[in-house]
Amino acid sequence: MKLSALQQSYLTRRANSFRGSAQLDSSGDAAVKSPAAIFWLVIHGVCCLISLVLGFRFSRLVFFFLFSANLYTAPFRGGAEVAAPLDVPPPANRTVASRVVVGRHGIRIRPWPHPDPVEVMKAHSIIERVQREQRTLFGVKNPRTVIAVTPTYVRTFQTLHLTGVMHALMVVPYDLVWIVVEAGGVTNETASIIAKSGLRTIHVGFSQRMPNSWEARHKLESRMRLQALRIVSKEKLDGVVVFADDSNMHSMELFDEAQNVKWIGAVSVGILLHSEEPSAMVQREEEGVSVPVQGPACNATDKFVGWHTFNSLLYTGRSAVYVDDRAPVLPRKLEWSGFVLNSRLVWKDVDGKPEWVKDLDALGGVDEEIESPLSLLKSSSVVEPLGNCGRQVLLWWLRVEARTDSKFPSRWIIDPPLDITIPSKRTPWPDAPPELPSNEKVLIGTQEQTNKPSTRTKTPRSRRSRSKRKHDTKVIGVQVSTKSEQN
């Protein structure tokens, strides 16, 4: 009995304790859910949303007004500061503010972003001196003068070609003499072009005029180059001779390799041609046609053993004969531009001149054909291969000329001014359809007036004729629209 009474009292106390804790939890929930607590939670959430929307601008402004009052500077300068000149430095005991205020935001004053021209010139002079020292240490120790020989004549594309070779010669890092031989005599057009280079030039004329056929042109250009070599021999010009044709493209490595020649050297020349039948050319290339390059060929031990020439059999019967022909222009077996000469090779009575050189005066006759500088040698085995034994292509051969019926402006001067093809006040491609010309409109209007049917009687015959006239009018409108579109 006593044991059961004790258990019942223990259970009663435990139940009362659980009931008391439950009442406390319910009272806490009631306190949390009171209107005041909910109101402050809502206010807190609204403030958080406002801060997020404004990008925390409110907190930054509070921090600015509370802690950065000393950073504020006057947005305007005083009269003395305005009247002071801009180039006068401020006093030493005065501190210049590094901030200005535009509204509520500070802007940092940064230095002038443009470089000082004096410092720029100093930097360029330093770079030039470094490059000169590098060429002295790692380049040619005693560079020789480059003597460039260019045959030319007045034509439509002369300005185009001669300007290209002129800019190539202007950037050569060696002393340079440019000998320009002009067919047909010296002209002001050629003299005005080469005068822009600022180089030391020798402009001479050749009595014969340039022929219209490519074969005769190649022969005349060879004689013009011999004339330039005679000038080198007569004036005792010391250096290396480079044959820079006006329509070729040259790399700067060509002039570096020319410094390494002892007497006569050869480089590889890339031949640039176009074909009117690309499918046939691709088929023949797949059959094992050689690459379009001419130059020296060496063996495995880098010894000169022969020549690699351009295969012209692919263009048999399809090559250009005259300048106006729309066909690829073929090069000679060995072009002059692929050779580099020591100028002492053409001098007279010079010490150390090799015996395998022919006399320059004995060459260049009227009936004698000189295809390349190899005609100056008694044996071609003495040629020195340049450009990693001919593995590097150092210049590119190209012949592109204008037709006689071309409409290019004379001397590339536009006089009178060009006609207006597109007005500047509207777009070149209007969205609206093109309007019909006024005369065609009048013509169509008169036809419609003459073909206008009478409205007095309505018969099946008049209906048929009216439908026929409508069909004719539509056909006329379609024809006129097509004509306007073609115009």
C-alpha positions as CSV (number, residue, x, y, z in Angstrom):
1,M,0.0,0.0,0.0
2,K,2.7,2.5,0.9
3,L,4.7,1.6,-2.2
4,S,1.8,2.2,-4.5
5,A,1.0,5.5,-2.8
6,L,4.6,6.6,-3.3
7,Q,4.6,5.7,-7.0
8,Q,1.3,7.6,-7.5
9,S,2.6,10.7,-5.8
10,Y,5.8,10.6,-7.9
11,L,3.9,10.3,-11.1
12,T,1.6,13.2,-10.1
13,R,4.6,15.5,-9.4
14,R,6.2,14.6,-12.7
15,A,3.0,15.3,-14.6
16,N,2.7,18.7,-12.9
17,S,6.3,19.5,-13.9
18,F,5.7,18.7,-17.5
19,R,2.5,20.8,-17.5
20,G,4.4,23.8,-16.0
21,S,7.1,23.6,-18.7
22,A,4.5,23.4,-21.4
23,Q,2.7,26.5,-20.0
24,L,6.1,28.4,-20.1
25,D,6.7,27.4,-23.7
26,S,3.2,28.6,-24.7
27,S,3.7,31.9,-22.8
28,G,7.1,32.4,-24.7
29,D,5.4,31.8,-28.0
30,A,2.7,34.3,-27.1
31,A,5.4,36.8,-26.2
32,V,7.2,36.3,-29.5
33,K,4.0,36.7,-31.5
34,S,3.1,39.9,-29.8
35,P,2.3,42.9,-32.1
36,A,5.3,44.9,-31.0
37,A,7.7,42.2,-31.9
38,I,6.1,41.6,-35.3
39,F,6.2,45.4,-36.0
40,W,10.0,45.6,-35.3
41,L,10.6,42.5,-37.4
42,V,8.8,44.1,-40.3
43,I,10.8,47.3,-39.8
44,H,14.0,45.4,-39.8
45,G,13.2,43.5,-42.9
46,V,12.2,46.7,-44.7
47,C,15.5,48.4,-43.8
48,C,17.4,45.3,-45.0
49,L,15.6,45.4,-48.3
50,I,16.2,49.2,-48.7
51,S,19.9,48.6,-48.0
52,L,20.1,45.9,-50.6
53,V,18.3,48.0,-53.2
54,L,20.4,51.0,-52.7
55,G,23.6,49.0,-52.6
56,F,24.4,49.8,-49.0
57,R,24.5,53.5,-49.9
58,F,22.9,54.4,-46.6
59,S,25.6,52.8,-44.6
60,R,28.4,54.4,-46.7
61,L,26.8,57.8,-46.3
62,V,26.6,57.4,-42.6
63,F,30.2,56.3,-42.4
64,F,31.2,59.3,-44.7
65,F,29.4,61.9,-42.6
66,L,30.6,60.4,-39.3
67,F,34.2,59.5,-39.9
68,S,35.3,61.4,-43.1
69,A,34.6,65.0,-42.2
70,N,38.2,65.9,-42.6
71,L,38.3,64.7,-46.2
72,Y,35.9,67.3,-47.4
73,T,37.4,70.1,-49.5
74,A,35.8,73.1,-51.0
75,P,34.4,72.4,-54.5
76,F,35.5,75.8,-55.8
77,R,38.9,77.5,-55.8
78,G,39.5,81.0,-54.5
79,G,40.2,84.0,-56.7
80,A,44.0,83.9,-56.1
81,E,44.1,80.2,-57.2
82,V,42.1,81.0,-60.3
83,A,44.3,84.0,-61.2
84,A,47.5,82.1,-60.7
85,P,49.1,80.6,-63.9
86,L,48.8,76.9,-64.5
87,D,52.5,76.2,-64.9
88,V,53.6,77.8,-61.6
89,P,54.2,75.1,-59.0
90,P,52.5,75.6,-55.6
91,P,54.6,76.8,-52.6
92,A,56.6,74.2,-50.7
93,N,54.8,74.7,-47.4
94,R,51.4,74.4,-48.9
95,T,49.7,71.0,-49.3
96,V,47.6,70.5,-52.4
97,A,44.4,68.7,-51.9
98,S,44.2,65.4,-53.7
99,R,40.4,65.3,-53.8
100,V,37.6,67.4,-55.2
101,V,33.9,67.2,-54.4
102,V,31.2,67.0,-57.0
103,G,27.9,66.8,-55.2
104,R,28.4,64.2,-52.4
105,H,31.1,62.1,-54.0
106,G,34.8,62.6,-53.9
107,I,36.9,62.4,-57.0
108,R,40.6,61.7,-56.9
109,I,42.8,64.0,-59.0
110,R,45.1,61.8,-61.0
111,P,48.2,63.0,-63.0
112,W,48.0,63.9,-66.7
113,P,47.7,60.6,-68.6
114,H,49.5,61.7,-71.8
115,P,53.2,60.9,-71.9
116,D,55.8,63.7,-71.9
117,P,57.1,64.1,-75.5
118,V,60.6,64.8,-74.1
119,E,60.6,61.5,-72.3
120,V,59.2,59.7,-75.3
121,M,62.1,60.9,-77.5
122,K,64.6,59.9,-74.8
123,A,63.0,56.4,-74.8
124,H,63.2,56.1,-78.6
125,S,66.9,57.2,-78.6
126,I,67.6,54.6,-75.9
127,I,65.9,51.9,-78.0
128,E,67.8,52.9,-81.1
129,R,71.1,52.8,-79.3
130,V,70.3,49.4,-77.8
131,Q,69.5,48.0,-81.3
132,R,72.6,49.5,-82.7
133,E,74.7,47.9,-80.0
134,Q,73.0,44.6,-80.6
135,R,73.8,44.7,-84.3
136,T,77.4,45.6,-83.4
137,L,77.7,42.6,-81.0
138,F,75.7,40.0,-82.7
139,G,75.3,41.2,-86.3
140,V,77.7,41.9,-89.1
141,K,81.0,43.3,-87.8
142,N,81.9,45.4,-90.8
143,P,78.8,45.9,-92.8
144,R,79.2,46.9,-96.5
145,T,77.1,49.3,-98.5
146,V,74.1,47.8,-100.3
147,I,73.9,48.8,-104.0
148,A,70.3,48.2,-105.2
149,V,69.7,48.1,-108.9
150,T,66.1,48.6,-110.2
151,P,65.1,48.7,-113.9
152,T,61.8,50.6,-114.5
153,Y,59.7,52.5,-117.0
154,V,56.7,54.8,-116.9
155,R,53.4,52.9,-116.9
156,T,50.2,52.7,-114.9
157,F,51.4,50.4,-112.1
158,Q,54.9,52.1,-111.8
159,T,53.8,54.1,-108.8
160,L,52.4,51.0,-107.1
161,H,55.5,48.9,-107.7
162,L,58.2,51.5,-107.3
163,T,56.6,52.8,-104.0
164,G,56.7,49.2,-102.6
165,V,60.4,48.6,-103.3
166,M,61.2,52.2,-102.2
167,H,59.7,51.5,-98.7
168,A,61.6,48.2,-98.5
169,L,64.9,49.9,-99.2
170,M,64.2,52.8,-96.7
171,V,64.2,50.4,-93.8
172,V,67.4,48.5,-94.7
173,P,69.7,48.9,-91.7
174,Y,72.8,49.5,-93.8
175,D,74.2,52.3,-96.0
176,L,72.4,52.1,-99.3
177,V,72.9,53.4,-102.9
178,W,69.8,53.1,-105.2
179,I,70.6,52.9,-108.9
180,V,67.4,53.4,-111.0
181,V,67.7,52.7,-114.7
182,E,64.6,54.0,-116.7
183,A,63.8,52.8,-120.1
184,G,63.0,55.5,-122.6
185,G,65.1,58.2,-120.8
186,V,64.7,60.0,-117.5
187,T,61.2,61.3,-116.7
188,N,59.9,63.6,-114.1
189,E,57.3,61.0,-113.0
190,T,60.0,58.5,-111.9
191,A,62.2,61.2,-110.4
192,S,59.4,62.5,-108.3
193,I,58.8,59.0,-106.8
194,I,62.4,58.2,-105.9
195,A,63.0,61.7,-104.5
196,K,60.6,60.9,-101.7
197,S,62.8,58.1,-100.4
198,G,65.5,60.3,-99.0
199,L,68.1,57.7,-100.1
200,R,71.3,58.3,-102.1
201,T,70.0,57.6,-105.7
202,I,71.5,57.4,-109.1
203,H,68.8,57.9,-111.7
204,V,70.0,57.2,-115.3
205,G,68.1,56.7,-118.5
206,F,68.2,54.0,-121.2
207,S,67.8,54.9,-124.8
208,Q,65.5,52.1,-125.8
209,R,61.8,52.1,-124.9
210,M,60.2,49.1,-123.1
211,P,58.6,46.7,-125.6
212,N,55.2,45.3,-125.2
213,S,56.1,41.6,-125.3
214,W,57.4,39.8,-122.2
215,E,60.3,38.1,-124.0
216,A,61.6,41.3,-125.4
217,R,61.0,43.0,-122.0
218,H,63.1,40.4,-120.2
219,K,66.0,41.0,-122.6
220,L,65.9,44.7,-122.3
221,E,65.8,44.6,-118.5
222,S,69.0,42.5,-118.6
223,R,70.7,45.2,-120.6
224,M,69.5,47.8,-118.2
225,R,71.0,45.9,-115.3
226,L,74.3,45.7,-117.2
227,Q,74.2,49.4,-117.6
228,A,73.9,49.8,-113.8
229,L,76.8,47.4,-113.3
230,R,78.9,49.6,-115.6
231,I,78.0,52.6,-113.4
232,V,79.2,50.6,-110.4
233,S,82.5,49.9,-112.2
234,K,83.0,53.4,-113.4
235,E,82.2,55.1,-110.1
236,K,84.1,52.5,-108.1
237,L,81.1,51.9,-105.8
238,D,82.2,49.5,-103.0
239,G,79.6,47.1,-101.5
240,V,77.2,44.3,-102.4
241,V,74.9,44.6,-105.4
242,V,71.3,43.5,-105.0
243,F,69.0,43.3,-108.0
244,A,65.7,44.8,-106.6
245,D,63.1,44.7,-109.3
246,D,60.3,47.2,-108.8
247,S,57.5,44.5,-108.8
248,N,59.2,42.1,-106.4
249,M,58.8,41.7,-102.7
250,H,61.8,41.6,-100.5
251,S,62.5,40.5,-96.9
252,M,65.0,42.2,-94.6
253,E,66.8,38.9,-94.2
254,L,67.9,39.2,-97.9
255,F,70.0,42.3,-97.1
256,D,71.5,40.5,-94.0
257,E,72.4,37.5,-96.1
258,A,73.9,39.8,-98.8
259,Q,76.6,40.9,-96.3
260,N,77.9,37.3,-96.1
261,V,78.7,37.0,-99.8
262,K,82.3,36.9,-100.8
263,W,82.1,37.2,-104.6
264,I,78.8,36.0,-106.0
265,G,75.9,34.4,-104.1
266,A,72.4,33.0,-104.9
267,V,69.2,32.9,-102.9
268,S,65.9,31.1,-103.4
269,V,63.1,33.1,-105.1
270,G,59.4,32.3,-104.6
271,I,57.5,32.5,-107.9
272,L,54.0,33.9,-107.6
273,L,51.7,32.9,-110.5
274,H,48.0,32.6,-111.0
275,S,46.3,30.0,-113.0
276,E,42.9,30.2,-114.8
277,E,42.3,26.4,-114.3
278,P,42.8,25.6,-110.6
279,S,41.3,22.2,-110.8
280,A,43.9,21.1,-113.5
281,M,46.7,22.6,-111.4
282,V,45.6,20.7,-108.3
283,Q,45.5,17.5,-110.3
284,R,49.0,18.0,-111.6
285,E,50.3,19.0,-108.2
286,E,49.1,15.7,-106.8
287,E,51.0,13.9,-109.5
288,G,54.3,15.3,-108.0
289,V,55.0,18.7,-109.5
290,S,57.8,20.6,-107.8
291,V,57.2,23.7,-105.7
292,P,57.3,27.1,-107.5
293,V,60.7,28.2,-106.2
294,Q,64.0,28.7,-108.1
295,G,67.4,28.9,-106.4
296,P,70.5,26.9,-105.4
297,A,70.2,23.3,-104.4
298,C,72.6,21.6,-101.9
299,N,73.3,18.1,-100.9
300,A,73.2,16.6,-97.4
301,T,76.6,18.2,-96.5
302,D,75.3,21.7,-97.5
303,K,77.5,21.8,-100.6
304,F,76.3,23.5,-103.8
305,V,75.5,20.9,-106.4
306,G,73.0,22.5,-108.8
307,W,69.9,24.6,-109.3
308,H,66.2,24.2,-108.7
309,T,64.3,25.9,-111.4
310,F,60.6,26.6,-111.9
311,N,58.7,24.0,-113.9
312,S,57.1,26.0,-116.8
313,L,55.9,22.9,-118.6
314,L,52.6,23.2,-116.8
315,Y,51.9,26.5,-118.6
316,T,52.9,25.4,-122.1
317,G,50.6,27.2,-124.5
318,R,48.9,29.1,-121.7
319,S,51.5,31.7,-120.7
320,A,51.3,35.4,-121.5
321,V,53.1,36.7,-124.6
322,Y,52.2,40.3,-124.4
323,V,51.6,42.6,-121.4
324,D,47.9,42.8,-122.2
325,D,47.4,39.0,-122.2
326,R,45.1,37.5,-119.5
327,A,47.5,34.7,-118.7
328,P,50.2,33.9,-116.2
329,V,53.6,35.5,-116.8
330,L,56.5,33.1,-116.6
331,P,59.9,33.9,-115.2
332,R,63.2,33.2,-116.8
333,K,65.1,30.0,-115.9
334,L,67.1,32.0,-113.4
335,E,66.1,35.5,-112.4
336,W,68.6,38.3,-111.8
337,S,66.9,39.1,-108.5
338,G,68.1,35.8,-107.1
339,F,71.8,36.8,-107.2
340,V,74.0,39.0,-105.0
341,L,77.3,40.3,-106.3
342,N,80.4,41.8,-104.7
343,S,80.8,45.2,-106.5
344,R,84.6,44.5,-106.9
345,L,83.7,41.7,-109.2
346,V,82.9,44.2,-112.0
347,W,85.7,46.6,-111.2
348,K,88.7,46.9,-113.5
349,D,92.3,46.4,-112.4
350,V,91.5,45.5,-108.8
351,D,93.7,43.4,-106.6
352,G,92.5,39.9,-105.8
353,K,89.9,39.8,-108.5
354,P,89.2,36.1,-109.5
355,E,90.2,34.9,-112.9
356,W,86.9,33.1,-113.5
357,V,85.1,36.5,-114.1
358,K,84.5,37.7,-117.7
359,D,85.1,41.3,-118.8
360,L,82.0,43.4,-118.3
361,D,82.6,45.5,-121.5
362,A,82.6,42.3,-123.6
363,L,79.0,41.6,-122.6
364,G,75.7,43.1,-123.5
365,G,75.9,43.2,-127.2
366,V,72.9,43.7,-129.4
367,D,72.6,40.1,-130.5
368,E,73.9,38.6,-127.2
369,E,71.3,37.4,-124.7
370,I,72.2,37.6,-121.0
371,E,69.7,35.7,-118.9
372,S,71.3,36.0,-115.5
373,P,74.5,37.0,-113.8
374,L,75.9,33.6,-114.5
375,S,76.8,35.0,-117.9
376,L,79.5,37.0,-116.1
377,L,81.2,33.8,-114.9
378,K,83.3,31.3,-116.7
379,S,82.1,28.5,-114.4
380,S,78.9,28.5,-112.3
381,S,80.4,26.2,-109.7
382,V,81.8,29.1,-107.7
383,V,78.4,30.4,-106.7
384,E,77.8,30.7,-102.9
385,P,74.4,29.5,-101.7
386,L,72.9,31.9,-99.2
387,G,69.8,31.7,-97.0
388,N,70.7,28.4,-95.2
389,C,71.9,26.9,-98.5
390,G,68.8,27.9,-100.3
391,R,66.3,26.6,-97.8
392,Q,64.9,30.0,-97.0
393,V,62.9,32.0,-99.5
394,L,64.1,35.6,-99.1
395,L,62.1,37.3,-101.9
396,W,59.1,36.8,-104.1
397,W,58.9,37.3,-107.9
398,L,55.6,38.7,-109.3
399,R,54.6,40.4,-112.5
400,V,51.3,42.2,-112.5
401,E,50.6,45.0,-115.0
402,A,47.6,47.0,-116.0
403,R,45.9,46.5,-119.4
404,T,46.1,49.3,-122.0
405,D,42.3,49.7,-121.9
406,S,42.2,50.1,-118.1
407,K,40.5,53.2,-116.6
408,F,43.0,54.0,-113.9
409,P,43.7,57.8,-113.5
410,S,46.8,59.2,-115.1
411,R,49.6,59.5,-112.6
412,W,47.0,58.5,-110.0
413,I,45.8,62.1,-109.8
414,I,42.0,62.5,-109.8
415,D,41.2,65.4,-112.0
416,P,38.3,66.3,-112.5
417,P,36.7,65.2,-109.2
418,L,34.9,61.9,-109.0
419,D,31.2,61.6,-109.8
420,I,28.8,61.2,-107.0
421,T,27.4,57.6,-107.0
422,I,25.9,57.6,-103.5
423,P,24.6,60.8,-101.9
424,S,25.8,61.4,-98.4
425,K,22.4,62.5,-97.0
426,R,20.8,59.0,-97.3
427,T,21.9,55.5,-96.8
428,P,23.5,53.6,-99.8
429,W,20.8,50.9,-99.7
430,P,17.3,52.5,-99.2
431,D,14.6,50.3,-97.9
432,A,12.0,51.8,-100.2
433,P,11.7,50.3,-103.7
434,P,13.3,52.2,-106.5
435,E,11.0,54.7,-108.2
436,L,10.2,54.6,-111.9
437,P,11.7,57.2,-114.1
438,S,9.5,60.1,-115.0
439,N,9.5,59.4,-118.8
440,E,8.3,55.8,-118.2
441,K,5.6,57.0,-115.9
442,V,4.3,59.4,-118.5
443,L,4.5,56.6,-121.1
444,I,2.5,54.2,-119.0
445,G,-0.1,57.0,-118.1
446,T,-0.7,57.8,-121.8
447,Q,-1.1,54.1,-122.6
448,E,-3.7,53.7,-119.8
449,Q,-5.6,56.8,-121.0
450,T,-5.7,55.6,-124.6
451,N,-6.7,52.1,-123.5
452,K,-9.3,53.3,-121.0
453,P,-12.6,51.5,-121.8
454,S,-15.9,53.3,-122.2
455,T,-18.4,53.0,-119.3
456,R,-21.5,53.6,-121.3
457,T,-22.2,50.0,-122.4
458,K,-21.2,46.8,-120.7
459,T,-21.0,43.8,-123.0
460,P,-19.1,40.6,-122.7
461,R,-16.8,41.8,-125.5
462,S,-15.9,44.9,-123.6
463,R,-15.2,42.9,-120.5
464,R,-12.8,40.6,-122.5
465,S,-11.0,43.6,-124.0
466,R,-10.7,45.3,-120.5
467,S,-9.2,42.2,-119.0
468,K,-6.8,42.0,-121.9
469,R,-5.8,45.7,-121.4
470,K,-5.2,45.0,-117.6
471,H,-3.0,42.1,-118.5
472,D,-1.0,44.3,-120.9
473,T,-0.6,47.0,-118.2
474,K,0.7,44.4,-115.7
475,V,3.3,43.1,-118.3
476,I,4.5,46.7,-118.9
477,G,4.8,47.4,-115.2
478,V,6.8,44.2,-114.7
479,Q,9.1,45.2,-117.6
480,V,9.6,48.7,-116.3
481,S,10.4,47.4,-112.8
482,T,13.0,45.0,-114.1
483,K,14.6,47.7,-116.1
484,S,14.8,50.0,-113.1
485,E,16.3,47.2,-111.0
486,Q,18.9,46.6,-113.7
487,N,19.8,50.3,-113.7
